[in-house]
């Protein structure tokens, strides 16, 4: 029986994972809505823009830290 997903998705390919900038939890590099095969799964990764040594950087953040209100230094809220 075939497994759900493909080698191009983070849960199968560890090269497509990163760590949360706040807590260090492994999270997928895919930022955005959950994959259509994972309708019940909530978005796992948030890309937050903040300052890193005076220049803007994107900080990968897990849902738990995002929901708890963690934001990087110099956080910039971008409107949709």
N, C-alpha and C positions, 0 to 999 in steps of 0.2 A: 504494500500500500504506500502511495506517495505521501510525503510529509507536506504540511501546509507551509506556504512561503517559498522563497527561493534564495539562492546564494547572494542575491542583490539586496537582501533585507538584513537589518542589524541583528535580529535574533538568531540568524543562522551564520552570519559572517562577523566575527568579532572585530575585524578591521573597520567595520562601519559603526563602531561605538566610540564614545568619548566619556569623560567623567564630568559630573556636576561641578561647577566652579565653586560652590559653597560647601557641599557635604562629601564630594568625591564618589558618589554612587555612579555606577556604570549606566549610561543612557545611550539610546541610539542617536546617530548624527542627523537623522531625519527630523527636520523642524517643520512643524505644520500639523495638519490634521492626521488622524490615524489612518492607516492603510485601509482601503475598502474591505479587505478580507478580515479586518479586525474591527468591525462595526461597534462592538461593545467596549473596545479599548479606548480610553481617553488619551488625548495628546500627552506624550511623555517628555518632550524636550521643548524648552523655551529658549530662544536666542535673545538675550538682553544686552543692549548697548550701554557701555559705561566707559570709564577712563582707565587706561593701563599705561602708567608712566607718562601721563599727559596727552596721550593720543587715544582716539576712540577705538574700542575693541568690542567684539561680540563675546559674551560669556554664556556658554551652554549651561542651562539650569534645569534641574529635574522639577517635575510637577509639585512634589512635596515642598521644596524650598520656595518655588514660585507662589504656591498657595499660602505659605506661611508668611509671605511678605518680604523675603530676602531680595535685595536688589544690589547690584555692584556699585562701587564708589563712582560717583558722577553719572548715575543712571539717567538716561535720556528716554523719555516716553515718546515713542513714535506713533503718530495717528495713522489709522488704517485708510 
